Amino acid sequence: MKEKTKLIRISEVIDRTGFCRAWIYRLIKNNSFPSPVKTGERSIAFIESEVDAWIDEKIFYSRNQAA
């Protein structure tokens, strides 16, 4: 069975990453963070699995960099 795609708001992304809103937008602009999905005229959300994969990748890279 296919897992449902879940969208999370910027506030959740801030909580998960520990980054401020401006830094997240800078990472997006530099293609260093998953792009948001436009959910309305003035609202965006992020695909939870993409954000989680980005965090996991950063942890993996950090742990293996020191080895």
mmCIF file of the N, C-alpha and C atoms, coordinates in Angstrom:
data_MODEL
# 
_entry.id   MODEL 
# 
loop_
_atom_site.group_PDB 
_atom_site.id 
_atom_site.type_symbol 
_atom_site.label_atom_id 
_atom_site.label_alt_id 
_atom_site.label_comp_id 
_atom_site.label_asym_id 
_atom_site.label_entity_id 
_atom_site.label_seq_id 
_atom_site.pdbx_PDB_ins_code 
_atom_site.Cartn_x 
_atom_site.Cartn_y 
_atom_site.Cartn_z 
_atom_site.occupancy 
_atom_site.B_iso_or_equiv 
_atom_site.pdbx_formal_charge 
_atom_site.auth_seq_id 
_atom_site.auth_comp_id 
_atom_site.auth_asym_id 
_atom_site.auth_atom_id 
_atom_site.pdbx_PDB_model_num 
ATOM 1   N N  . MET A 1 1  ? 0.838  -1.175 0.000  1.00 0.00 ? 1  MET A N  1 
ATOM 2   C CA . MET A 1 1  ? 0.000  0.000  0.000  1.00 0.00 ? 1  MET A CA 1 
ATOM 3   C C  . MET A 1 1  ? 0.891  1.249  0.000  1.00 0.00 ? 1  MET A C  1 
ATOM 4   N N  . LYS A 1 2  ? 0.549  2.189  -0.840 1.00 0.00 ? 2  LYS A N  1 
ATOM 5   C CA . LYS A 1 2  ? 1.335  3.420  -0.948 1.00 0.00 ? 2  LYS A CA 1 
ATOM 6   C C  . LYS A 1 2  ? 1.090  4.315  0.263  1.00 0.00 ? 2  LYS A C  1 
ATOM 7   N N  . GLU A 1 3  ? 2.193  4.830  0.805  1.00 0.00 ? 3  GLU A N  1 
ATOM 8   C CA . GLU A 1 3  ? 2.093  5.737  1.947  1.00 0.00 ? 3  GLU A CA 1 
ATOM 9   C C  . GLU A 1 3  ? 1.539  7.078  1.474  1.00 0.00 ? 3  GLU A C  1 
ATOM 10  N N  . LYS A 1 4  ? 0.655  7.674  2.269  1.00 0.00 ? 4  LYS A N  1 
ATOM 11  C CA . LYS A 1 4  ? 0.074  8.961  1.906  1.00 0.00 ? 4  LYS A CA 1 
ATOM 12  C C  . LYS A 1 4  ? 1.108  10.062 2.027  1.00 0.00 ? 4  LYS A C  1 
ATOM 13  N N  . THR A 1 5  ? 1.053  10.989 1.092  1.00 0.00 ? 5  THR A N  1 
ATOM 14  C CA . THR A 1 5  ? 1.929  12.148 1.133  1.00 0.00 ? 5  THR A CA 1 
ATOM 15  C C  . THR A 1 5  ? 1.335  13.155 2.101  1.00 0.00 ? 5  THR A C  1 
ATOM 16  N N  . LYS A 1 6  ? 2.174  13.613 3.018  1.00 0.00 ? 6  LYS A N  1 
ATOM 17  C CA . LYS A 1 6  ? 1.716  14.575 4.014  1.00 0.00 ? 6  LYS A CA 1 
ATOM 18  C C  . LYS A 1 6  ? 2.430  15.899 3.792  1.00 0.00 ? 6  LYS A C  1 
ATOM 19  N N  . LEU A 1 7  ? 1.673  16.979 3.837  1.00 0.00 ? 7  LEU A N  1 
ATOM 20  C CA . LEU A 1 7  ? 2.236  18.317 3.725  1.00 0.00 ? 7  LEU A CA 1 
ATOM 21  C C  . LEU A 1 7  ? 2.385  18.915 5.112  1.00 0.00 ? 7  LEU A C  1 
ATOM 22  N N  . ILE A 1 8  ? 3.507  19.597 5.322  1.00 0.00 ? 8  ILE A N  1 
ATOM 23  C CA . ILE A 1 8  ? 3.733  20.274 6.598  1.00 0.00 ? 8  ILE A CA 1 
ATOM 24  C C  . ILE A 1 8  ? 3.992  21.753 6.340  1.00 0.00 ? 8  ILE A C  1 
ATOM 25  N N  . ARG A 1 9  ? 3.609  22.559 7.289  1.00 0.00 ? 9  ARG A N  1 
ATOM 26  C CA . ARG A 1 9  ? 3.750  24.008 7.164  1.00 0.00 ? 9  ARG A CA 1 
ATOM 27  C C  . ARG A 1 9  ? 5.170  24.441 7.531  1.00 0.00 ? 9  ARG A C  1 
ATOM 28  N N  . ILE A 1 10 ? 5.492  25.674 7.190  1.00 0.00 ? 10 ILE A N  1 
ATOM 29  C CA . ILE A 1 10 ? 6.824  26.216 7.454  1.00 0.00 ? 10 ILE A CA 1 
ATOM 30  C C  . ILE A 1 10 ? 7.155  26.165 8.948  1.00 0.00 ? 10 ILE A C  1 
ATOM 31  N N  . SER A 1 11 ? 6.163  26.369 9.806  1.00 0.00 ? 11 SER A N  1 
ATOM 32  C CA . SER A 1 11 ? 6.429  26.330 11.251 1.00 0.00 ? 11 SER A CA 1 
ATOM 33  C C  . SER A 1 11 ? 6.929  24.954 11.686 1.00 0.00 ? 11 SER A C  1 
ATOM 34  N N  . GLU A 1 12 ? 6.402  23.908 11.086 1.00 0.00 ? 12 GLU A N  1 
ATOM 35  C CA . GLU A 1 12 ? 6.858  22.546 11.387 1.00 0.00 ? 12 GLU A CA 1 
ATOM 36  C C  . GLU A 1 12 ? 8.276  22.330 10.862 1.00 0.00 ? 12 GLU A C  1 
ATOM 37  N N  . VAL A 1 13 ? 8.567  22.866 9.687  1.00 0.00 ? 13 VAL A N  1 
ATOM 38  C CA . VAL A 1 13 ? 9.918  22.759 9.124  1.00 0.00 ? 13 VAL A CA 1 
ATOM 39  C C  . VAL A 1 13 ? 10.915 23.473 10.035 1.00 0.00 ? 13 VAL A C  1 
ATOM 40  N N  . ILE A 1 14 ? 10.539 24.640 10.530 1.00 0.00 ? 14 ILE A N  1 
ATOM 41  C CA . ILE A 1 14 ? 11.386 25.392 11.464 1.00 0.00 ? 14 ILE A CA 1 
ATOM 42  C C  . ILE A 1 14 ? 11.649 24.557 12.715 1.00 0.00 ? 14 ILE A C  1 
ATOM 43  N N  . ASP A 1 15 ? 10.604 23.941 13.261 1.00 0.00 ? 15 ASP A N  1 
ATOM 44  C CA . ASP A 1 15 ? 10.754 23.095 14.455 1.00 0.00 ? 15 ASP A CA 1 
ATOM 45  C C  . ASP A 1 15 ? 11.674 21.905 14.190 1.00 0.00 ? 15 ASP A C  1 
ATOM 46  N N  . ARG A 1 16 ? 11.524 21.277 13.040 1.00 0.00 ? 16 ARG A N  1 
ATOM 47  C CA . ARG A 1 16 ? 12.301 20.070 12.743 1.00 0.00 ? 16 ARG A CA 1 
ATOM 48  C C  . ARG A 1 16 ? 13.768 20.366 12.450 1.00 0.00 ? 16 ARG A C  1 
ATOM 49  N N  . THR A 1 17 ? 14.031 21.484 11.795 1.00 0.00 ? 17 THR A N  1 
ATOM 50  C CA . THR A 1 17 ? 15.407 21.789 11.396 1.00 0.00 ? 17 THR A CA 1 
ATOM 51  C C  . THR A 1 17 ? 16.148 22.642 12.415 1.00 0.00 ? 17 THR A C  1 
ATOM 52  N N  . GLY A 1 18 ? 15.417 23.453 13.164 1.00 0.00 ? 18 GLY A N  1 
ATOM 53  C CA . GLY A 1 18 ? 16.051 24.398 14.071 1.00 0.00 ? 18 GLY A CA 1 
ATOM 54  C C  . GLY A 1 18 ? 16.511 25.658 13.368 1.00 0.00 ? 18 GLY A C  1 
ATOM 55  N N  . PHE A 1 19 ? 16.197 25.775 12.085 1.00 0.00 ? 19 PHE A N  1 
ATOM 56  C CA . PHE A 1 19 ? 16.574 26.955 11.310 1.00 0.00 ? 19 PHE A CA 1 
ATOM 57  C C  . PHE A 1 19 ? 15.474 27.999 11.374 1.00 0.00 ? 19 PHE A C  1 
ATOM 58  N N  . CYS A 1 20 ? 15.863 29.258 11.186 1.00 0.00 ? 20 CYS A N  1 
ATOM 59  C CA . CYS A 1 20 ? 14.861 30.321 11.123 1.00 0.00 ? 20 CYS A CA 1 
ATOM 60  C C  . CYS A 1 20 ? 14.253 30.340 9.718  1.00 0.00 ? 20 CYS A C  1 
ATOM 61  N N  . ARG A 1 21 ? 13.130 31.000 9.601  1.00 0.00 ? 21 ARG A N  1 
ATOM 62  C CA . ARG A 1 21 ? 12.400 31.092 8.338  1.00 0.00 ? 21 ARG A CA 1 
ATOM 63  C C  . ARG A 1 21 ? 13.284 31.649 7.213  1.00 0.00 ? 21 ARG A C  1 
ATOM 64  N N  . ALA A 1 22 ? 14.011 32.726 7.509  1.00 0.00 ? 22 ALA A N  1 
ATOM 65  C CA . ALA A 1 22 ? 14.849 33.364 6.484  1.00 0.00 ? 22 ALA A CA 1 
ATOM 66  C C  . ALA A 1 22 ? 15.923 32.407 5.965  1.00 0.00 ? 22 ALA A C  1 
ATOM 67  N N  . TRP A 1 23 ? 16.523 31.622 6.864  1.00 0.00 ? 23 TRP A N  1 
ATOM 68  C CA . TRP A 1 23 ? 17.568 30.690 6.445  1.00 0.00 ? 23 TRP A CA 1 
ATOM 69  C C  . TRP A 1 23 ? 16.988 29.583 5.567  1.00 0.00 ? 23 TRP A C  1 
ATOM 70  N N  . ILE A 1 24 ? 15.807 29.102 5.902  1.00 0.00 ? 24 ILE A N  1 
ATOM 71  C CA . ILE A 1 24 ? 15.155 28.074 5.082  1.00 0.00 ? 24 ILE A CA 1 
ATOM 72  C C  . ILE A 1 24 ? 14.892 28.616 3.687  1.00 0.00 ? 24 ILE A C  1 
ATOM 73  N N  . TYR A 1 25 ? 14.382 29.836 3.593  1.00 0.00 ? 25 TYR A N  1 
ATOM 74  C CA . TYR A 1 25 ? 14.126 30.434 2.278  1.00 0.00 ? 25 TYR A CA 1 
ATOM 75  C C  . TYR A 1 25 ? 15.421 30.646 1.499  1.00 0.00 ? 25 TYR A C  1 
ATOM 76  N N  . ARG A 1 26 ? 16.503 30.972 2.187  1.00 0.00 ? 26 ARG A N  1 
ATOM 77  C CA . ARG A 1 26 ? 17.799 31.123 1.515  1.00 0.00 ? 26 ARG A CA 1 
ATOM 78  C C  . ARG A 1 26 ? 18.260 29.777 0.961  1.00 0.00 ? 26 ARG A C  1 
ATOM 79  N N  . LEU A 1 27 ? 18.104 28.713 1.740  1.00 0.00 ? 27 LEU A N  1 
ATOM 80  C CA . LEU A 1 27 ? 18.467 27.380 1.268  1.00 0.00 ? 27 LEU A CA 1 
ATOM 81  C C  . LEU A 1 27 ? 17.632 26.985 0.047  1.00 0.00 ? 27 LEU A C  1 
ATOM 82  N N  . ILE A 1 28 ? 16.351 27.307 0.071  1.00 0.00 ? 28 ILE A N  1 
ATOM 83  C CA . ILE A 1 28 ? 15.473 27.005 -1.063 1.00 0.00 ? 28 ILE A CA 1 
ATOM 84  C C  . ILE A 1 28 ? 15.953 27.758 -2.299 1.00 0.00 ? 28 ILE A C  1 
ATOM 85  N N  . LYS A 1 29 ? 16.260 29.029 -2.124 1.00 0.00 ? 29 LYS A N  1 
ATOM 86  C CA . LYS A 1 29 ? 16.720 29.863 -3.244 1.00 0.00 ? 29 LYS A CA 1 
ATOM 87  C C  . LYS A 1 29 ? 17.994 29.303 -3.863 1.00 0.00 ? 29 LYS A C  1 
ATOM 88  N N  . ASN A 1 30 ? 18.863 28.723 -3.029 1.00 0.00 ? 30 ASN A N  1 
ATOM 89  C CA . ASN A 1 30 ? 20.123 28.147 -3.505 1.00 0.00 ? 30 ASN A CA 1 
ATOM 90  C C  . ASN A 1 30 ? 19.986 26.679 -3.916 1.00 0.00 ? 30 ASN A C  1 
ATOM 91  N N  . ASN A 1 31 ? 18.760 26.198 -4.021 1.00 0.00 ? 31 ASN A N  1 
ATOM 92  C CA . ASN A 1 31 ? 18.483 24.795 -4.368 1.00 0.00 ? 31 ASN A CA 1 
ATOM 93  C C  . ASN A 1 31 ? 19.159 23.819 -3.415 1.00 0.00 ? 31 ASN A C  1 
ATOM 94  N N  . SER A 1 32 ? 19.219 24.198 -2.141 1.00 0.00 ? 32 SER A N  1 
ATOM 95  C CA . SER A 1 32 ? 19.839 23.357 -1.122 1.00 0.00 ? 32 SER A CA 1 
ATOM 96  C C  . SER A 1 32 ? 18.825 22.789 -0.138 1.00 0.00 ? 32 SER A C  1 
ATOM 97  N N  . PHE A 1 33 ? 17.555 22.979 -0.415 1.00 0.00 ? 33 PHE A N  1 
ATOM 98  C CA . PHE A 1 33 ? 16.481 22.502 0.457  1.00 0.00 ? 33 PHE A CA 1 
ATOM 99  C C  . PHE A 1 33 ? 15.289 22.159 -0.430 1.00 0.00 ? 33 PHE A C  1 
ATOM 100 N N  . PRO A 1 34 ? 14.477 21.184 -0.028 1.00 0.00 ? 34 PRO A N  1 
ATOM 101 C CA . PRO A 1 34 ? 13.316 20.819 -0.846 1.00 0.00 ? 34 PRO A CA 1 
ATOM 102 C C  . PRO A 1 34 ? 12.401 22.015 -1.124 1.00 0.00 ? 34 PRO A C  1 
ATOM 103 N N  . SER A 1 35 ? 11.966 22.116 -2.357 1.00 0.00 ? 35 SER A N  1 
ATOM 104 C CA . SER A 1 35 ? 11.082 23.210 -2.752 1.00 0.00 ? 35 SER A CA 1 
ATOM 105 C C  . SER A 1 35 ? 9.704  23.049 -2.128 1.00 0.00 ? 35 SER A C  1 
ATOM 106 N N  . PRO A 1 36 ? 9.086  24.160 -1.761 1.00 0.00 ? 36 PRO A N  1 
ATOM 107 C CA . PRO A 1 36 ? 7.734  24.087 -1.209 1.00 0.00 ? 36 PRO A CA 1 
ATOM 108 C C  . PRO A 1 36 ? 6.692  23.872 -2.302 1.00 0.00 ? 36 PRO A C  1 
ATOM 109 N N  . VAL A 1 37 ? 5.520  23.477 -1.877 1.00 0.00 ? 37 VAL A N  1 
ATOM 110 C CA . VAL A 1 37 ? 4.364  23.304 -2.745 1.00 0.00 ? 37 VAL A CA 1 
ATOM 111 C C  . VAL A 1 37 ? 3.419  24.460 -2.474 1.00 0.00 ? 37 VAL A C  1 
ATOM 112 N N  . LYS A 1 38 ? 2.976  25.127 -3.516 1.00 0.00 ? 38 LYS A N  1 
ATOM 113 C CA . LYS A 1 38 ? 2.033  26.231 -3.340 1.00 0.00 ? 38 LYS A CA 1 
ATOM 114 C C  . LYS A 1 38 ? 0.655  25.635 -3.051 1.00 0.00 ? 38 LYS A C  1 
ATOM 115 N N  . THR A 1 39 ? 0.083  25.991 -1.912 1.00 0.00 ? 39 THR A N  1 
ATOM 116 C CA . THR A 1 39 ? -1.205 25.427 -1.510 1.00 0.00 ? 39 THR A CA 1 
ATOM 117 C C  . THR A 1 39 ? -2.341 26.434 -1.588 1.00 0.00 ? 39 THR A C  1 
ATOM 118 N N  . GLY A 1 40 ? -2.011 27.653 -1.903 1.00 0.00 ? 40 GLY A N  1 
ATOM 119 C CA . GLY A 1 40 ? -3.009 28.710 -2.019 1.00 0.00 ? 40 GLY A CA 1 
ATOM 120 C C  . GLY A 1 40 ? -2.341 29.953 -2.562 1.00 0.00 ? 40 GLY A C  1 
ATOM 121 N N  . GLU A 1 41 ? -3.097 31.027 -2.656 1.00 0.00 ? 41 GLU A N  1 
ATOM 122 C CA . GLU A 1 41 ? -2.538 32.270 -3.179 1.00 0.00 ? 41 GLU A CA 1 
ATOM 123 C C  . GLU A 1 41 ? -1.345 32.753 -2.377 1.00 0.00 ? 41 GLU A C  1 
ATOM 124 N N  . ARG A 1 42 ? -1.444 32.642 -1.065 1.00 0.00 ? 42 ARG A N  1 
ATOM 125 C CA . ARG A 1 42 ? -0.392 33.162 -0.200 1.00 0.00 ? 42 ARG A CA 1 
ATOM 126 C C  . ARG A 1 42 ? 0.118  32.128 0.794  1.00 0.00 ? 42 ARG A C  1 
ATOM 127 N N  . SER A 1 43 ? 0.029  30.870 0.433  1.00 0.00 ? 43 SER A N  1 
ATOM 128 C CA . SER A 1 43 ? 0.471  29.844 1.378  1.00 0.00 ? 43 SER A CA 1 
ATOM 129 C C  . SER A 1 43 ? 1.247  28.740 0.666  1.00 0.00 ? 43 SER A C  1 
ATOM 130 N N  . ILE A 1 44 ? 2.178  28.181 1.413  1.00 0.00 ? 44 ILE A N  1 
ATOM 131 C CA . ILE A 1 44 ? 2.987  27.073 0.919  1.00 0.00 ? 44 ILE A CA 1 
ATOM 132 C C  . ILE A 1 44 ? 3.051  25.993 1.989  1.00 0.00 ? 44 ILE A C  1 
ATOM 133 N N  . ALA A 1 45 ? 3.463  24.824 1.564  1.00 0.00 ? 45 ALA A N  1 
ATOM 134 C CA . ALA A 1 45 ? 3.708  23.717 2.483  1.00 0.00 ? 45 ALA A CA 1 
ATOM 135 C C  . ALA A 1 45 ? 4.858  22.905 1.898  1.00 0.00 ? 45 ALA A C  1 
ATOM 136 N N  . PHE A 1 46 ? 5.375  22.008 2.700  1.00 0.00 ? 46 PHE A N  1 
ATOM 137 C CA . PHE A 1 46 ? 6.485  21.168 2.275  1.00 0.00 ? 46 PHE A CA 1 
ATOM 138 C C  . PHE A 1 46 ? 6.055  19.715 2.356  1.00 0.00 ? 46 PHE A C  1 
ATOM 139 N N  . ILE A 1 47 ? 6.611  18.892 1.485  1.00 0.00 ? 47 ILE A N  1 
ATOM 140 C CA . ILE A 1 47 ? 6.322  17.462 1.523  1.00 0.00 ? 47 ILE A CA 1 
ATOM 141 C C  . ILE A 1 47 ? 7.156  16.860 2.650  1.00 0.00 ? 47 ILE A C  1 
ATOM 142 N N  . GLU A 1 48 ? 6.467  16.297 3.624  1.00 0.00 ? 48 GLU A N  1 
ATOM 143 C CA . GLU A 1 48 ? 7.117  15.809 4.838  1.00 0.00 ? 48 GLU A CA 1 
ATOM 144 C C  . GLU A 1 48 ? 8.250  14.834 4.538  1.00 0.00 ? 48 GLU A C  1 
ATOM 145 N N  . SER A 1 49 ? 8.025  13.894 3.647  1.00 0.00 ? 49 SER A N  1 
ATOM 146 C CA . SER A 1 49 ? 9.050  12.884 3.355  1.00 0.00 ? 49 SER A CA 1 
ATOM 147 C C  . SER A 1 49 ? 10.301 13.509 2.741  1.00 0.00 ? 49 SER A C  1 
ATOM 148 N N  . GLU A 1 50 ? 10.140 14.582 1.953  1.00 0.00 ? 50 GLU A N  1 
ATOM 149 C CA . GLU A 1 50 ? 11.302 15.263 1.371  1.00 0.00 ? 50 GLU A CA 1 
ATOM 150 C C  . GLU A 1 50 ? 12.106 15.983 2.444  1.00 0.00 ? 50 GLU A C  1 
ATOM 151 N N  . VAL A 1 51 ? 11.413 16.626 3.378  1.00 0.00 ? 51 VAL A N  1 
ATOM 152 C CA . VAL A 1 51 ? 12.102 17.313 4.473  1.00 0.00 ? 51 VAL A CA 1 
ATOM 153 C C  . VAL A 1 51 ? 12.821 16.290 5.352  1.00 0.00 ? 51 VAL A C  1 
ATOM 154 N N  . ASP A 1 52 ? 12.149 15.193 5.669  1.00 0.00 ? 52 ASP A N  1 
ATOM 155 C CA . ASP A 1 52 ? 12.770 14.144 6.485  1.00 0.00 ? 52 ASP A CA 1 
ATOM 156 C C  . ASP A 1 52 ? 13.999 13.557 5.790  1.00 0.00 ? 52 ASP A C  1 
ATOM 157 N N  . ALA A 1 53 ? 13.904 13.334 4.479  1.00 0.00 ? 53 ALA A N  1 
ATOM 158 C CA . ALA A 1 53 ? 15.041 12.796 3.722  1.00 0.00 ? 53 ALA A CA 1 
ATOM 159 C C  . ALA A 1 53 ? 16.201 13.789 3.719  1.00 0.00 ? 53 ALA A C  1 
ATOM 160 N N  . TRP A 1 54 ? 15.897 15.076 3.614  1.00 0.00 ? 54 TRP A N  1 
ATOM 161 C CA . TRP A 1 54 ? 16.935 16.117 3.640  1.00 0.00 ? 54 TRP A CA 1 
ATOM 162 C C  . TRP A 1 54 ? 17.649 16.106 4.990  1.00 0.00 ? 54 TRP A C  1 
ATOM 163 N N  . ILE A 1 55 ? 16.881 16.016 6.071  1.00 0.00 ? 55 ILE A N  1 
ATOM 164 C CA . ILE A 1 55 ? 17.470 15.969 7.415  1.00 0.00 ? 55 ILE A CA 1 
ATOM 165 C C  . ILE A 1 55 ? 18.336 14.721 7.565  1.00 0.00 ? 55 ILE A C  1 
ATOM 166 N N  . ASP A 1 56 ? 17.825 13.569 7.137  1.00 0.00 ? 56 ASP A N  1 
ATOM 167 C CA . ASP A 1 56 ? 18.587 12.316 7.224  1.00 0.00 ? 56 ASP A CA 1 
ATOM 168 C C  . ASP A 1 56 ? 19.887 12.397 6.430  1.00 0.00 ? 56 ASP A C  1 
ATOM 169 N N  . GLU A 1 57 ? 19.825 13.014 5.258  1.00 0.00 ? 57 GLU A N  1 
ATOM 170 C CA . GLU A 1 57 ? 21.019 13.176 4.424  1.00 0.00 ? 57 GLU A CA 1 
ATOM 171 C C  . GLU A 1 57 ? 22.067 14.034 5.127  1.00 0.00 ? 57 GLU A C  1 
ATOM 172 N N  . LYS A 1 58 ? 21.620 15.112 5.752  1.00 0.00 ? 58 LYS A N  1 
ATOM 173 C CA . LYS A 1 58 ? 22.548 15.997 6.466  1.00 0.00 ? 58 LYS A CA 1 
ATOM 174 C C  . LYS A 1 58 ? 23.185 15.271 7.650  1.00 0.00 ? 58 LYS A C  1 
ATOM 175 N N  . ILE A 1 59 ? 22.404 14.486 8.364  1.00 0.00 ? 59 ILE A N  1 
ATOM 176 C CA . ILE A 1 59 ? 22.939 13.715 9.488  1.00 0.00 ? 59 ILE A CA 1 
ATOM 177 C C  . ILE A 1 59 ? 23.951 12.693 8.980  1.00 0.00 ? 59 ILE A C  1 
ATOM 178 N N  . PHE A 1 60 ? 23.590 11.966 7.927  1.00 0.00 ? 60 PHE A N  1 
ATOM 179 C CA . PHE A 1 60 ? 24.480 10.951 7.364  1.00 0.00 ? 60 PHE A CA 1 
ATOM 180 C C  . PHE A 1 60 ? 25.798 11.576 6.922  1.00 0.00 ? 60 PHE A C  1 
ATOM 181 N N  . TYR A 1 61 ? 25.720 12.680 6.192  1.00 0.00 ? 61 TYR A N  1 
ATOM 182 C CA . TYR A 1 61 ? 26.922 13.357 5.702  1.00 0.00 ? 61 TYR A CA 1 
ATOM 183 C C  . TYR A 1 61 ? 27.781 13.832 6.866  1.00 0.00 ? 61 TYR A C  1 
ATOM 184 N N  . SER A 1 62 ? 27.152 14.384 7.873  1.00 0.00 ? 62 SER A N  1 
ATOM 185 C CA . SER A 1 62 ? 27.872 14.892 9.043  1.00 0.00 ? 62 SER A CA 1 
ATOM 186 C C  . SER A 1 62 ? 28.590 13.767 9.782  1.00 0.00 ? 62 SER A C  1 
ATOM 187 N N  . ARG A 1 63 ? 27.926 12.653 9.956  1.00 0.00 ? 63 ARG A N  1 
ATOM 188 C CA . ARG A 1 63 ? 28.500 11.519 10.687 1.00 0.00 ? 63 ARG A CA 1 
ATOM 189 C C  . ARG A 1 63 ? 29.643 10.867 9.910  1.00 0.00 ? 63 ARG A C  1 
ATOM 190 N N  . ASN A 1 64 ? 29.504 10.803 8.600  1.00 0.00 ? 64 ASN A N  1 
ATOM 191 C CA . ASN A 1 64 ? 30.516 10.140 7.779  1.00 0.00 ? 64 ASN A CA 1 
ATOM 192 C C  . ASN A 1 64 ? 31.661 11.065 7.396  1.00 0.00 ? 64 ASN A C  1 
ATOM 193 N N  . GLN A 1 65 ? 31.471 12.344 7.528  1.00 0.00 ? 65 GLN A N  1 
ATOM 194 C CA . GLN A 1 65 ? 32.527 13.319 7.257  1.00 0.00 ? 65 GLN A CA 1 
ATOM 195 C C  . GLN A 1 65 ? 33.648 13.158 8.277  1.00 0.00 ? 65 GLN A C  1 
ATOM 196 N N  . ALA A 1 66 ? 33.276 12.897 9.524  1.00 0.00 ? 66 ALA A N  1 
ATOM 197 C CA . ALA A 1 66 ? 34.247 12.798 10.613 1.00 0.00 ? 66 ALA A CA 1 
ATOM 198 C C  . ALA A 1 66 ? 34.994 11.466 10.601 1.00 0.00 ? 66 ALA A C  1 
ATOM 199 N N  . ALA A 1 67 ? 34.418 10.462 9.954  1.00 0.00 ? 67 ALA A N  1 
ATOM 200 C CA . ALA A 1 67 ? 35.021 9.118  9.974  1.00 0.00 ? 67 ALA A CA 1 
ATOM 201 C C  . ALA A 1 67 ? 36.216 9.001  9.067  1.00 0.00 ? 67 ALA A C  1 
# 
